[in-house]
Amino acid sequence: MTQPSDSVRRELPTKGVRQGAIAALLFAATASRLIPHAPNFTAVPAVALMGGLLLGRTWLALFVPLIAMLLSDLALGAAVYGFRAFHWILPVYFSVACTVGIGLFINRRPLSVISGATAATATFFFLTNFFVWLGSSMYSATFAGLMACYGAALPFALNMWLSAVAFALGLLALWQFLEQRVPQLVAGR
């Protein structure tokens, strides 16, 4: 059996190179949290969605978005919000994990990505605001209080949905552009 020459070996795709490039793209997109932005208008939901879509059923699909989120949270906690904001971390990170799961079930068609972004936004909205209602004294512990909490969060949900759609479609377009320019990044080659 002969070994491929060095020139052929360089052209062979590696799973690690592809995964590393996706991870770098997702980490870079998560950095959007560190620049001034409208409330809830960041790439976080898109990063989690694309983690599921592009990395597939690997531990990296969950690991990359969560670590990117954690690193940006540490930077924001140290420089902007203080670490008191971390008391909401579990519902937020659970929502990110759910969004990775949603990404596993979508495909690269724009309508599928928009549907995934919509499901991700709804998951985040209902889950995190339920815990805001449950864990704070801002709203009465009644159904009306829960509805008031959800009502107050609607403008933030709209921003999140707009950012999820825009960033997800943008990240997907950028990734497809990179795949066209660098064939080693194409899965299954």
C-alpha positions in Angstrom: 0.0 0.0 0.0 1.4 3.3 -1.0 1.2 6.5 1.1 -0.2 9.7 -0.5 2.4 12.2 -1.5 2.8 15.3 0.6 0.9 17.5 -1.9 -2.1 15.1 -1.9 -1.9 14.7 1.9 -2.2 18.5 2.3 -5.4 18.5 0.2 -7.1 15.8 2.2 -9.7 17.3 4.6 -9.4 16.7 8.2 -12.3 16.6 10.6 -10.2 18.6 13.1 -9.5 21.4 10.7 -13.2 21.7 9.9 -14.2 21.6 13.5 -11.5 24.1 14.5 -12.6 26.5 11.8 -16.2 26.3 12.9 -15.2 26.8 16.5 -13.2 29.9 15.6 -16.1 31.3 13.6 -18.5 30.7 16.6 -16.1 32.2 19.1 -15.6 35.3 17.0 -19.4 35.7 16.6 -19.9 35.4 20.3 -17.6 38.4 20.8 -20.5 40.5 19.5 -21.6 40.5 23.1 -18.6 42.6 24.0 -19.3 45.5 21.8 -22.2 48.0 22.3 -25.5 46.6 21.0 -29.2 46.8 21.5 -30.5 44.7 24.4 -30.5 41.0 23.5 -29.2 41.7 20.0 -26.2 39.5 19.9 -25.0 36.4 18.0 -25.5 34.0 21.0 -28.6 32.2 19.8 -27.2 32.0 16.3 -23.9 30.6 17.6 -25.7 27.9 19.5 -28.0 27.1 16.5 -25.0 27.0 14.1 -23.1 24.9 16.6 -25.8 22.2 16.3 -26.1 22.6 12.6 -22.5 22.7 11.6 -20.8 20.6 14.2 -23.6 18.0 14.4 -23.9 15.3 16.9 -20.5 15.8 18.6 -19.5 17.0 22.0 -18.2 20.1 20.4 -21.6 21.2 19.2 -22.5 21.8 22.9 -19.1 22.6 24.2 -18.1 25.4 21.8 -21.2 27.6 22.3 -21.2 27.1 26.1 -17.5 27.8 26.5 -17.8 30.9 24.2 -20.8 32.1 26.3 -18.9 31.4 29.5 -15.8 33.3 28.3 -17.9 36.3 27.2 -19.9 36.2 30.5 -16.6 36.3 32.5 -15.4 39.3 30.5 -18.8 41.0 30.9 -19.0 40.1 34.5 -15.5 41.5 35.2 -15.9 44.7 33.2 -19.6 45.6 32.9 -22.2 43.9 35.0 -20.4 42.5 37.9 -20.7 38.9 38.9 -24.1 39.4 40.6 -25.6 38.9 37.2 -24.5 35.2 37.3 -27.5 34.2 39.4 -29.5 33.7 36.2 -26.8 31.6 34.6 -28.5 28.1 34.7 -31.7 29.0 32.8 -29.7 31.0 30.3 -27.2 28.2 29.7 -29.9 25.6 29.6 -31.6 27.7 26.9 -28.3 27.8 25.0 -28.0 24.0 25.2 -31.6 23.6 24.0 -30.7 25.9 21.0 -27.8 23.6 20.1 -30.4 20.7 20.1 -32.6 22.7 17.8 -29.7 23.2 15.5 -29.3 19.5 15.2 -32.7 19.3 13.5 -32.5 22.1 11.0 -30.8 22.1 7.6 -29.0 24.8 5.7 -32.0 26.2 3.8 -32.8 29.8 4.9 -36.4 28.9 5.9 -35.1 26.1 8.1 -32.6 28.4 9.8 -35.3 31.1 10.3 -37.5 28.4 11.9 -34.7 27.3 14.1 -34.0 30.8 15.2 -37.7 31.3 16.0 -37.8 28.1 18.1 -34.6 29.1 19.8 -36.0 32.6 20.7 -39.2 31.1 22.0 -37.3 28.6 24.1 -35.1 31.3 25.6 -38.1 33.6 26.1 -40.4 31.2 27.9 -37.7 29.5 29.9 -35.7 32.4 31.2 -38.6 34.7 31.9 -40.4 31.9 33.8 -37.3 31.8 36.1 -37.3 35.6 36.3 -41.0 35.4 37.5 -40.3 32.5 39.8 -37.1 34.0 41.4 -37.9 37.6 41.8 -40.3 39.8 43.7 -40.9 42.1 40.7 -44.1 40.1 39.7 -46.8 38.6 41.8 -46.7 34.8 42.2 -49.8 34.4 40.1 -50.7 33.6 36.5 -51.3 37.3 36.0 -47.8 38.0 37.4 -46.3 35.5 35.0 -48.1 37.1 32.1 -46.9 40.5 33.2 -43.4 39.2 33.2 -43.7 37.7 29.7 -45.3 41.0 28.5 -42.5 43.1 29.9 -40.0 40.8 28.1 -41.6 41.0 24.6 -39.4 43.9 23.3 -36.3 41.9 24.3 -37.6 38.8 22.6 -38.1 40.7 19.3 -34.5 41.9 19.5 -33.4 38.4 20.2 -35.4 37.0 17.3 -34.1 39.6 14.9 -30.5 39.0 15.9 -30.9 35.2 15.9 -32.2 35.3 12.3 -29.7 37.9 11.1 -26.6 36.3 12.7 -27.7 32.7 11.9 -28.2 33.6 8.2 -25.0 35.6 8.2 -22.9 32.9 9.8 -24.4 30.3 7.5 -23.6 32.4 4.4 -20.1 33.1 5.7 -19.5 29.4 6.3 -20.8 28.4 2.9 -18.5 31.0 1.3 -15.6 29.6 3.3 -16.5 26.0 2.1 -16.4 27.2 -1.5 -13.0 28.8 -1.1 -11.5 26.1 1.1 -12.7 22.7 0.1 -11.0 21.1 3.1 -13.8 22.6 5.2 -16.6 20.7 3.5 -17.9 17.8 5.6 -17.7 14.3 4.2 -14.9 15.0 1.8 
